[in-house]
Amino acid sequence: MRSRSILIVGLVLALGGGCGDPADSAVDGGGAARDAASGDDAGREVDAGSAVSDGGGASDAGGVVDSGAGTDSGIPTACDAPLPDLTGERISTGAFQEPVFLAQPPGSTDLYVVERRGRVLIVRGGTTLGTPFLDIRSQTGGYGSAGGDERGLLSIAFHPDYATNGRFFLGLTPTDGRTVNLVAEGRRSAGDSDVAEAAITTVLESGTDSRPNHNGGFIAFGPDGYLYVGFGDGGGANDPDRTGQNLGTLFAKILRVDVDGATPYAIPSTNPFRGVSGAREEIWAYGVRNPWRFSFDRASGDLWIADVGQNLWEEIDMQPASSVGGENYGWNAFEGDHPFRGGAPLRAGSTHTAPVYEYAHESADTIPDNGVSVTGGYVYRGTAIPSLAGAYVFADLNGSTAGFRLCDGAPAALRTFDGLNAIPGRYIVSFAEDQSGQLYVLFASGEVYRIIAA
């Protein structure tokens, strides 16, 4: 791991390269904390970042996927066409306080920036409004910036019919004495569309967790109108509670629920474990360690999941839109596409769905190099950068950004974005996408940039 000389916020301390139990983690010079795996890793080979074959999973796509560069005028038709370099422009003067996500409601041109301490701020025309849209710091703001604490307000998802119903949802961990990850619902104020009602209501809880890390905490509406939720494995090194392969818990899972079908939610009839004895019916996919951002390709509907590894491998998974759910992404039987020593066996009757891309820690030959902790991004479908069309853009916490297209199931046109890597800001914690398909990058140090061509 590269040494760091700058103390970073607690969220980043916990996210970096594995997010282990504080008792089992090492911190180098004020940098990112990393899990200390049990036992000696000397016998485990570390390779450069690589494409990984399709592991089968529950997809009916046949394992051949093409993200496509697009065929519109000015957009290259070759899937492996070179990607352009990228840079960024600030969306607003001044810095935010620990921004972790950005979203844009359907039908709006405003940007809503989520701060981990519990505020959601509106950026309108390049200016941040003085009154927060939402301020729940009394419920989420008690978590400090040191000690490997990654709890707080972590994401927001606006209902597809937000313009008419004013409903939005939050991924958070509350400061109410419990250690629990939850999804809450809020409402836009009837009297002022720039302000939310003060009260939020709990929709879904992960269950009690004794550790502060590996929360996941990301939520998003899918093309099917259902709400998808990512929960980590509950924290600590090596999945100590063995949640990854356990269908009886919501930890280490991607969930899918219907927030319109019942109060607080209904189980979609096509969820893969509906009616399965001993399984939580909310589960859509499982075997993830700490899914730090997932996204849907707005053109294809494919689901992309970035899953933070422990000490050796960071991985990117892709679930085709044709999937019927139920993929097992392997944790903690696997880290990336590599058997995890000391891990649990794969759930009986399941197969490992391998990542479409992985990259190694502490290797200068990977893209990104010297990986610490993956930060998931988006497949670009905007119009401002035609030569980026169809590329998945992501980053590592160490500040290195990268992208590739998926061509016949394998990464192509892989590159780093030198211009993005050079813009001011420390520690990339999230990407975001607006309604037009333009992308944004958020830094733990407070900067938020719109991604543009270099």
C-alpha positions in Angstrom: 0.0 0.0 0.0 1.2 3.5 -0.8 1.9 5.5 2.3 -0.3 8.5 3.1 0.6 11.8 4.8 -2.9 13.2 5.0 -5.4 12.2 7.7 -8.7 11.3 5.9 -12.2 11.2 7.1 -13.5 8.2 9.1 -15.5 6.9 6.2 -12.4 6.6 4.1 -10.5 5.1 6.9 -13.0 2.3 7.1 -13.5 1.8 3.4 -9.9 1.5 2.4 -8.9 -1.9 1.1 -11.1 -4.1 3.2 -12.6 -2.2 6.1 -11.8 -4.7 8.7 -12.8 -4.8 12.4 -10.7 -2.0 14.0 -9.0 -4.6 16.2 -7.9 -6.5 13.0 -6.9 -3.6 10.8 -3.7 -1.7 10.2 -3.4 1.9 9.3 -0.4 3.3 7.5 0.6 6.8 8.2 -2.9 8.2 8.5 -4.1 6.4 5.4 -6.8 3.9 4.7 -7.3 1.1 7.2 -7.1 -2.4 5.8 -8.2 -5.8 7.1 -5.6 -8.0 8.5 -6.6 -11.4 7.1 -6.2 -14.3 9.5 -3.1 -16.3 8.8 -0.2 -15.7 6.5 -0.9 -14.6 2.9 2.5 -15.5 1.7 1.2 -18.5 -0.2 -1.4 -16.5 -2.2 -0.4 -15.4 -5.6 -1.1 -11.8 -6.6 -1.6 -11.0 -10.3 -2.3 -7.9 -12.2 -5.9 -6.8 -12.8 -7.6 -9.0 -15.2 -10.7 -10.0 -17.0 -12.5 -13.0 -15.4 -14.6 -15.5 -17.1 -18.4 -15.7 -16.6 -19.1 -17.9 -13.6 -22.5 -18.9 -14.7 -24.7 -17.4 -11.9 -28.4 -17.2 -12.5 -28.3 -15.3 -15.8 -29.8 -16.5 -19.0 -27.5 -14.3 -21.1 -25.2 -17.1 -21.9 -22.2 -15.3 -20.5 -21.7 -13.1 -23.6 -22.3 -9.5 -22.9 -21.4 -6.4 -25.0 -21.8 -3.1 -23.3 -21.7 -1.5 -26.8 -20.1 1.8 -27.8 -23.3 2.9 -29.5 -24.2 3.7 -33.0 -25.5 7.3 -32.9 -23.9 9.9 -35.1 -20.4 10.7 -33.8 -20.2 7.7 -31.5 -17.8 4.9 -32.4 -19.4 1.7 -33.3 -16.5 -0.5 -32.3 -16.8 -1.8 -28.8 -13.0 -1.7 -28.3 -12.6 1.8 -29.6 -10.2 3.8 -27.5 -11.6 5.8 -24.6 -10.9 9.5 -24.3 -9.1 11.1 -21.4 -11.4 12.8 -18.8 -11.2 15.7 -16.4 -13.7 17.5 -14.2 -15.4 20.9 -13.5 -16.7 22.0 -10.1 -20.5 21.9 -9.8 -20.5 24.6 -7.1 -18.1 27.0 -5.4 -17.0 26.0 -2.0 -16.6 22.5 -0.6 -19.1 20.2 0.9 -18.7 18.3 4.2 -17.9 14.7 3.6 -20.0 14.3 0.4 -20.8 10.6 -0.3 -23.4 10.8 -3.1 -25.3 13.0 -5.5 -28.6 12.4 -7.2 -31.0 14.3 -9.5 -34.8 13.8 -9.1 -36.7 12.9 -12.2 -37.8 16.0 -14.2 -35.4 18.3 -12.2 -32.2 20.1 -13.2 -31.1 20.5 -9.6 -28.4 18.3 -8.0 -28.9 16.9 -4.5 -25.6 16.3 -2.7 -25.6 13.9 0.3 -23.3 14.6 3.2 -22.4 11.7 5.5 -23.1 13.7 8.6 -26.8 13.9 7.6 -27.5 16.8 5.3 -28.8 16.8 1.7 -28.0 20.1 -0.1 -29.4 21.4 -3.4 -27.2 22.8 -6.1 -29.1 24.9 -8.5 -27.4 26.6 -11.5 -23.9 26.3 -9.9 -25.0 27.7 -6.5 -25.6 25.7 -3.4 -28.8 26.8 -1.7 -28.4 28.0 1.8 -31.2 25.9 3.3 -30.6 22.1 3.3 -33.3 20.0 1.6 -32.9 17.6 4.5 -31.0 17.8 7.8 -31.1 14.7 9.9 -27.8 15.2 11.7 -29.5 14.6 15.0 -30.1 11.0 13.7 -26.9 10.4 11.7 -24.4 13.0 12.6 -22.9 11.6 15.8 -20.3 9.4 14.1 -16.8 10.8 14.2 -14.2 11.2 11.5 -11.7 8.9 13.1 -11.4 5.4 14.3 -12.6 3.7 11.1 -16.3 4.6 11.3 -18.1 4.6 8.0 -21.7 5.0 9.3 -24.0 7.9 8.6 -26.2 9.0 5.8 -24.8 7.2 2.8 -27.2 7.6 -0.2 -30.5 8.9 -1.5 -32.9 7.5 -4.2 -35.8 9.5 -5.5 -39.0 7.6 -6.4 -39.5 7.4 -10.2 -42.7 9.4 -9.6 -41.1 11.9 -7.3 -42.4 14.8 -9.3 -46.0 13.9 -8.3 -45.6 11.9 -5.1 -42.6 13.6 -3.4 -41.3 10.3 -2.1 -37.6 9.6 -1.6 -35.5 7.0 0.2 -32.3 7.1 2.2 -29.6 4.5 3.0 -28.2 5.2 6.5 -27.1 4.0 9.9 -28.7 5.9 12.7 -27.1 7.2 15.9 -29.8 5.9 18.2 -27.8 3.4 20.2 -28.2 0.5 17.7 -25.8 -0.8 15.2 -28.1 -1.3 12.3 -28.2 -0.4 8.6 -31.6 0.7 7.4 -33.6 2.2 4.5 -35.9 5.1 5.4 -38.5 7.0 3.5 -38.9 10.8 3.4 -41.3 13.2 1.8 -41.0 16.5 0.1 -42.7 19.3 1.9 -46.1 20.2 0.6 -45.4 23.9 1.2 -41.9 24.2 -0.2 -40.5 21.9 -2.9 -36.9 22.8 -1.8 -37.4 21.4 1.7 -38.2 17.9 2.9 -40.5 17.1 5.8 -38.5 16.7 9.0 -39.7 13.2 9.8 -38.4 10.0 8.1 -39.8 6.6 8.6 -38.0 3.2 8.6 -38.8 0.9 5.7 -36.3 -1.9 6.1 -33.6 -2.9 8.6 -30.6 -5.1 8.1 -30.7 -6.6 11.6 -28.4 -5.8 14.5 -24.7 -5.7 13.8 -21.9 -5.5 16.4 -19.4 -3.7 14.1 -19.5 -0.3 12.5 -18.1 -1.1 9.1 -19.1 -2.9 5.9 -22.5 -1.3 5.8 -22.9 -1.0 2.0 -25.7 1.6 2.4 -26.4 2.2 -1.2 -29.9 2.2 -2.7 -31.3 2.8 -6.2 -34.4 2.2 -8.2 -33.9 -0.3 -11.0 -35.5 -0.2 -14.5 -38.2 -2.5 -13.2 -39.3 0.2 -10.7 -38.2 -1.8 -7.6 -35.9 -0.5 -5.0 -32.5 -2.2 -4.8 -30.5 -2.2 -1.5 -26.9 -3.1 -0.9 -25.8 -4.3 2.6 -22.3 -5.4 3.5 -21.4 -8.5 5.4 -21.6 -6.9 8.9 -18.0 -5.9 9.2 -14.8 -7.3 10.6 -12.1 -9.3 8.8 -12.9 -12.6 7.1 -16.7 -12.4 7.4 -16.6 -13.5 11.1 -20.4 -14.0 11.2 -20.4 -16.1 8.0 -23.1 -13.9 6.4 -22.0 -14.1 2.8 -23.3 -17.6 2.1 -26.2 -17.5 4.5 -29.6 -16.8 3.0 -31.2 -16.4 6.4 -29.7 -12.9 6.9 -29.8 -9.6 4.9 -26.1 -9.0 5.4 -23.8 -9.4 2.4 -26.7 -9.2 0.0 -28.3 -7.1 -2.8 -32.0 -6.8 -2.0 -35.0 -6.0 -4.2 -38.2 -4.8 -2.7 -41.4 -3.2 -4.0 -42.1 0.1 -2.1 -45.4 0.6 -4.0 -46.9 -2.8 -3.4 -47.5 -2.5 0.4 -46.4 -0.6 3.5 -43.5 -0.6 4.1 -42.8 -2.8 1.1 -43.8 -6.0 -0.7 -41.7 -8.8 -2.1 -41.7 -8.9 -5.9 -43.3 -12.1 -7.2 -40.1 -12.8 -9.2 -37.6 -12.5 -6.4 -35.4 -15.7 -6.6 -35.8 -16.8 -3.0 -39.5 -16.1 -2.6 -41.1 -19.1 -0.9 -37.7 -20.8 -0.2 -37.6 -22.1 3.3 -35.1 -20.4 5.6 -34.2 -17.7 3.1 -35.0 -14.0 3.3 -37.3 -13.3 0.4 -35.9 -9.8 -0.1 -32.6 -11.2 -1.4 -31.9 -10.6 -5.1 -28.2 -11.7 -5.1 -25.7 -12.6 -2.4 -22.1 -13.3 -1.5 -20.9 -9.6 -1.5 -18.5 -8.3 1.0 -19.2 -4.5 1.0 -20.9 -3.4 -2.2 -19.6 0.2 -2.4 -21.9 1.6 -5.1 -23.8 -0.3 -7.7 -25.6 1.2 -10.8 -27.8 0.3 -13.7 -26.8 0.9 -17.2 -29.6 3.2 -18.4 -29.4 1.8 -22.0 -29.2 -2.0 -21.3 -30.6 -2.3 -17.8 -27.5 -4.3 -16.7 -26.6 -4.1 -13.0 -23.0 -3.2 -12.1 -21.7 -3.9 -8.6 -18.3 -2.8 -7.2 -17.5 -5.0 -4.2 -14.7 -4.0 -1.8 -12.1 -6.8 -1.3 -10.2 -7.7 1.8 -6.4 -7.7 1.4 -5.7 -8.9 -2.1 -8.4 -8.3 -4.7 -11.0 -5.6 -5.7 -13.8 -6.8 -7.9 -16.5 -5.5 -10.3 -19.5 -7.7 -11.0 -22.0 -7.3 -13.7 -25.5 -8.9 -13.7 -27.1 -8.8 -17.1 -30.6 -7.3 -17.4 -31.8 -10.8 -18.5 -30.9 -12.2 -15.1 -33.6 -13.8 -13.0 -31.6 -13.1 -9.9 -30.0 -15.4 -7.3 -26.3 -14.9 -8.3 -23.8 -15.9 -5.8 -20.8 -13.5 -6.0 -18.7 -15.8 -3.8 -17.8 -14.0 -0.5 -16.3 -15.4 1.7 -15.6 -18.5 -0.3 -14.0 -16.3 -2.9 -12.2 -12.9 -2.9 -12.6 -11.8 -6.5 -12.1 -15.0 -8.6 -9.7 -16.5 -6.0 -10.5 -19.0 -3.3 -10.4 -17.2 0.0 -8.3 -19.1 2.6 -10.2 -19.8 5.7 -13.5 -18.9 4.1 -16.8 -20.8 4.1 -17.7 -23.2 1.3 -20.1 -22.0 -1.3 -23.7 -22.4 -0.4 -24.8 -25.9 -1.3 -26.2 -26.2 -4.8 -24.9 -22.8 -5.9 -22.1 -21.7 -8.3 -19.8 -18.8 -8.1 -20.6 -15.9 -10.4 -17.1 -14.5 -11.1 -16.4 -10.8 -11.5 -16.1 -9.3 -15.0 -13.0 -7.4 -13.8 -10.7 -7.6 -10.8 -7.5 -5.8 -9.8 -4.8 -6.5 -7.2 -3.6 -4.7 -4.2 0.0 -3.6 -4.0 0.8 -4.1 -7.6 2.1 -1.4 -10.0 0.9 -3.5 -13.0 -2.8 -3.2 -12.3 -5.4 -0.7 -13.6 -6.0 1.0 -11.2 -2.5 0.3 -9.7 -1.8 -0.4 -6.1 -5.5 -1.0 -5.3 -6.9 -0.1 -1.9 -10.7 -0.1 -2.2 -12.9 0.0 -5.2 -15.4 2.8 -5.8 -18.1 1.8 -8.2 -19.3 4.0 -11.0 -21.5 4.0 -14.0 -21.7 3.0 -17.7 -21.6 6.3 -19.6 -24.7 7.0 -21.7 -24.6 10.8 -21.9 -24.1 12.7 -25.1 -21.4 15.3 -24.1 -18.5 12.8 -24.6 -19.5 10.5 -27.5 -16.2 8.5 -27.5 -16.9 7.5 -23.9 -20.2 5.9 -24.8 -20.7 2.4 -23.3 -17.7 2.6 -21.0 -17.9 1.7 -17.3 -16.1 4.4 -15.3 -14.9 3.6 -11.8 -12.1 4.4 -9.4 -10.1 3.2 -6.5 -10.0 5.1 -3.2 -6.4 5.9 -3.8 -7.5 8.4 -6.4 -6.9 6.4 -9.6 -9.8 6.5 -12.0 -10.3 4.0 -14.8 -12.7 2.7 -17.4 -13.4 0.0 -19.9 -16.1 -1.4 -22.1 -17.4 -5.0 -21.8 -17.0 -6.6 -25.2 -18.2 -10.3 -25.6 -17.9 -10.6 -21.8 -14.4 -9.3 -21.5 -13.0 -5.8 -20.7 -11.7 -3.8 -23.7 -10.3 -0.4 -24.2 -9.1 -0.4 -20.5 -7.4 2.8 -19.5 -6.8 5.2 -16.7 -8.0 8.8 -16.9 -5.0 11.0 -16.3 -6.9 14.2 -16.4 -9.4 13.0 -13.7 -6.5 11.7 -11.6 -4.9 15.2 -11.6 -7.9 17.3 -10.5 -7.8 18.7 -6.9 -9.5 16.4 -4.4 -8.5 13.6 -2.0 -9.9 10.1 -2.0 -12.7 9.3 -4.4 -15.7 8.0 -2.4 -18.5 8.0 -5.1 -19.7 8.6 -8.6 -23.1 9.8 -9.6 -25.2 10.2 -12.7 -27.8 12.8 -13.6 -31.0 12.4 -15.6 -29.1 13.1 -18.9 -26.5 10.5 -18.3 -23.7 12.8 -17.4 -21.4 11.6 -14.6 -20.0 13.2 -11.5 -17.2 12.3 -9.1 -17.1 13.0 -5.3 -14.1 13.4 -3.1 -14.0 12.8 0.7 -12.2 16.1 1.0 -15.4 17.9 -0.1 -15.1 18.5 -3.8 -17.7 17.5 -6.4 -16.9 17.6 -10.1 -18.9 17.0 -13.3 -16.9 14.7 -15.5 -16.0 16.3 -18.9 -13.7 15.5 -21.8 -10.1 16.5 -21.1 
